[in-house]
């Protein structure tokens, strides 16, 4: 899961500070999500899925399909 949020961030040419600002948190706090040091809270998981326009299942490695069911 943590690799996916890093890959999505890098695919958009964003750094951790930029994503952290979007989420309303510090870069250090966000970095701990990418490294797996801290688990992703549900609210952050939802924000990331919405921001990257992917399904939560994709972020959680439950599917390789990025698209959300609409």
N, CA, C and O of each residue as an XYZ file, in Angstrom:
280
protein
N       0.835     -1.187      0.000
C       0.000      0.000      0.000
C       0.878      1.249      0.000
O       0.608      2.196     -0.737
N       1.912      1.255      0.809
C       2.721      2.461      0.957
C       3.465      2.793     -0.328
O       3.669      3.961     -0.656
N       3.861      1.771     -1.038
C       4.539      1.982     -2.325
C       3.589      2.658     -3.317
O       4.007      3.502     -4.109
N       2.336      2.289     -3.268
C       1.371      2.866     -4.210
C       1.186      4.362     -3.997
O       1.112      5.115     -4.968
N       1.112      4.804     -2.754
C       0.908      6.242     -2.568
C       2.163      7.018     -2.989
O       2.062      8.148     -3.466
N       3.322      6.422     -2.816
C       4.544      7.077     -3.296
C       4.566      7.116     -4.822
O       4.879      8.147     -5.418
N       4.233      5.986     -5.452
C       4.232      5.933     -6.919
C       3.229      6.924     -7.511
O       3.533      7.598     -8.495
N       2.046      7.016     -6.922
C       1.048      7.961     -7.417
C       1.541      9.400     -7.275
O       1.344     10.219     -8.173
N       2.174      9.700     -6.165
C       2.719     11.040     -5.949
C       3.790     11.352     -6.986
O       3.786     12.424     -7.591
N       4.701     10.414     -7.185
C       5.781     10.628     -8.147
C       5.252     10.725     -9.576
O       5.787     11.492    -10.376
N       4.215      9.962     -9.909
C       3.621     10.032    -11.246
C       3.067     11.423    -11.539
O       3.021     11.841    -12.696
N       2.648     12.136    -10.504
C       2.125     13.497    -10.669
C       3.214     14.556    -10.473
O       2.926     15.752    -10.423
N       4.464     14.103    -10.363
C       5.607     14.997    -10.162
C       5.417     15.915     -8.962
O       5.709     17.110     -9.017
N       4.920     15.329     -7.876
C       4.740     16.072     -6.631
C       5.758     15.601     -5.608
O       6.198     14.452     -5.638
N       6.130     16.500     -4.699
C       6.983     16.074     -3.603
C       6.122     15.855     -2.358
O       4.936     16.186     -2.347
N       6.721     15.306     -1.328
C       5.967     14.995     -0.111
C       5.402     16.251      0.536
O       4.303     16.215      1.089
N       6.121     17.343      0.478
C       5.652     18.593      1.076
C       4.376     19.072      0.400
O       3.460     19.547      1.072
N       4.305     18.953     -0.918
C       3.115     19.387     -1.649
C       1.895     18.542     -1.277
O       0.810     19.080     -1.057
N       2.071     17.232     -1.207
C       0.952     16.349     -0.852
C       0.545     16.585      0.601
O      -0.644     16.614      0.919
N       1.521     16.750      1.468
C       1.221     17.009      2.882
C       0.392     18.286      3.024
O      -0.543     18.332      3.825
N       0.723     19.302      2.266
C      -0.034     20.561      2.323
C      -1.485     20.350      1.877
O      -2.409     20.894      2.480
N      -1.675     19.571      0.835
C      -3.029     19.253      0.350
C      -3.823     18.539      1.435
O      -5.024     18.762      1.586
N      -3.140     17.677      2.194
C      -3.792     16.911      3.259
C      -3.891     17.691      4.568
O      -4.543     17.238      5.508
N      -3.253     18.850      4.637
C      -3.296     19.659      5.843
C      -2.452     19.090      6.970
O      -2.868     19.084      8.129
N      -1.258     18.610      6.619
C      -0.387     18.009      7.624
C       1.063     18.350      7.313
O       1.354     18.994      6.305
N       1.971     17.918      8.182
C       3.386     18.171      7.966
C       3.970     17.164      6.976
O       3.425     16.081      6.763
N       5.089     17.554      6.383
C       5.783     16.647      5.474
C       6.265     15.420      6.231
O       6.212     14.304      5.713
N       6.735     15.623      7.453
C       7.226     14.507      8.269
C       6.114     13.500      8.537
O       6.320     12.291      8.434
N       4.939     14.007      8.880
C       3.800     13.117      9.123
C       3.420     12.330      7.887
O       3.154     11.130      7.961
N       3.395     13.014      6.742
C       3.057     12.322      5.494
C       4.129     11.292      5.143
O       3.812     10.188      4.701
N       5.386     11.649      5.338
C       6.485     10.743      5.028
C       6.334      9.420      5.768
O       6.661      8.361      5.232
N       5.842      9.482      6.991
C       5.664      8.256      7.784
C       4.595      7.339      7.190
O       4.630      6.130      7.417
N       3.655      7.891      6.439
C       2.675      7.051      5.733
C       3.360      6.328      4.575
O       3.141      5.136      4.364
N       4.191      7.056      3.827
C       4.854      6.449      2.668
C       5.844      5.361      3.075
O       6.028      4.385      2.348
N       6.472      5.521      4.213
C       7.449      4.516      4.648
C       6.800      3.360      5.398
O       7.445      2.340      5.639
N       5.525      3.509      5.769
C       4.836      2.474      6.510
C       5.064      2.563      8.009
O       4.625      1.692      8.760
N       5.750      3.614      8.445
C       5.983      3.793      9.877
C       4.671      4.041     10.626
O       4.499      3.586     11.757
N       3.753      4.762      9.987
C       2.419      4.995     10.549
C       1.370      4.451      9.592
O       1.525      4.545      8.375
N       0.312      3.889     10.138
C      -0.814      3.452      9.319
C      -1.599      4.655      8.831
O      -1.657      5.690      9.497
N      -2.198      4.506      7.666
C      -3.021      5.573      7.100
C      -4.377      5.616      7.792
O      -5.097      4.617      7.783
N      -4.741      6.740      8.389
C      -6.084      6.856      8.947
C      -7.115      6.871      7.809
O      -6.810      7.267      6.684
N      -8.302      6.446      8.115
C      -9.357      6.373      7.096
C      -9.565      7.714      6.396
O      -9.704      7.754      5.173
N      -9.588      8.801      7.147
C      -9.824     10.121      6.548
C      -8.742     10.476      5.532
O      -9.043     11.050      4.485
N      -7.500     10.147      5.824
C      -6.390     10.422      4.901
C      -6.482      9.501      3.694
O      -6.231      9.927      2.567
N      -6.833      8.263      3.918
C      -7.004      7.299      2.831
C      -8.055      7.802      1.835
O      -7.848      7.734      0.624
N      -9.161      8.298      2.343
C     -10.226      8.820      1.486
C      -9.745     10.048      0.718
O     -10.002     10.167     -0.480
N      -9.052     10.957      1.393
C      -8.534     12.157      0.724
C      -7.562     11.796     -0.387
O      -7.609     12.384     -1.468
N      -6.687     10.838     -0.134
C      -5.729     10.425     -1.157
C      -6.431      9.771     -2.349
O      -6.091     10.047     -3.499
N      -7.398      8.913     -2.077
C      -8.144      8.262     -3.161
C      -8.864      9.313     -4.006
O      -8.869      9.227     -5.234
N      -9.464     10.292     -3.357
C     -10.149     11.357     -4.091
C      -9.159     12.209     -4.883
O      -9.406     12.539     -6.043
N      -8.052     12.560     -4.261
C      -7.053     13.405     -4.920
C      -6.474     12.724     -6.155
O      -6.346     13.352     -7.207
N      -6.125     11.453     -6.037
C      -5.528     10.727     -7.153
C      -6.576     10.094     -8.076
O      -6.230      9.521     -9.110
N      -7.842     10.197     -7.704
C      -8.950      9.636     -8.480
C      -8.763      8.132     -8.705
O      -8.881      7.622     -9.819
N      -8.469      7.453     -7.605
C      -8.334      5.992     -7.626
C      -9.220      5.418     -6.525
O      -9.689      6.140     -5.645
N      -9.435      4.127     -6.590
C     -10.252      3.487     -5.565
C      -9.430      3.253     -4.294
O      -8.206      3.135     -4.339
N     -10.118      3.192     -3.187
C      -9.463      2.844     -1.928
C      -8.916      1.428     -2.012
O      -7.851      1.145     -1.464
N      -9.619      0.545     -2.682
C      -9.120     -0.822     -2.862
C      -7.771     -0.824     -3.583
O      -6.903     -1.641     -3.273
N      -7.594      0.077     -4.535
C      -6.314      0.172     -5.228
C      -5.224      0.614     -4.250
O      -4.137      0.036     -4.232
N      -5.507      1.628     -3.445
C      -4.527      2.101     -2.470
C      -4.168      1.020     -1.460
O      -3.031      0.959     -0.990
N      -5.125      0.174     -1.129
C      -4.903     -0.884     -0.142
C      -4.368     -2.182     -0.751
O      -4.262     -3.199     -0.067
N      -4.029     -2.137     -2.055
C      -3.503     -3.316     -2.757
C      -4.507     -4.455     -2.854
O      -4.119     -5.619     -2.954
N      -5.774     -4.132     -2.825
C      -6.800     -5.172     -2.959
C      -7.144     -5.434     -4.413
O      -7.784     -6.433     -4.741
N      -6.709     -4.519     -5.293
C      -6.912     -4.671     -6.725
C      -5.809     -3.915     -7.448
O      -5.205     -2.996     -6.896
N      -5.556     -4.311     -8.679
C      -4.597     -3.578     -9.510
C      -5.318     -2.584    -10.419
O      -4.683     -1.852    -11.179
N      -6.629     -2.566    -10.334
C      -7.452     -1.672    -11.135
C      -7.604     -0.347    -10.396
O      -8.150     -0.301     -9.294
N      -7.117      0.730    -11.010
C      -7.146      2.028    -10.347
C      -8.531      2.667    -10.320
O      -8.846      3.413     -9.394
N      -9.345      2.390    -11.301
C     -10.624      3.074    -11.443
C     -11.555      2.814    -10.268
O     -11.601      1.717     -9.713
N     -12.285      3.846     -9.911
C     -13.305      3.698     -8.868
C     -14.589      3.203     -9.522
O     -14.855      3.508    -10.685
N     -15.371      2.452     -8.787
C     -16.679      2.032     -9.293
C     -17.624      3.227     -9.210
O     -17.841      3.796     -8.140
N     -18.170      3.584    -10.340
C     -19.059      4.757    -10.368
C     -20.423      4.368    -10.835
O     -21.310      5.217    -10.925
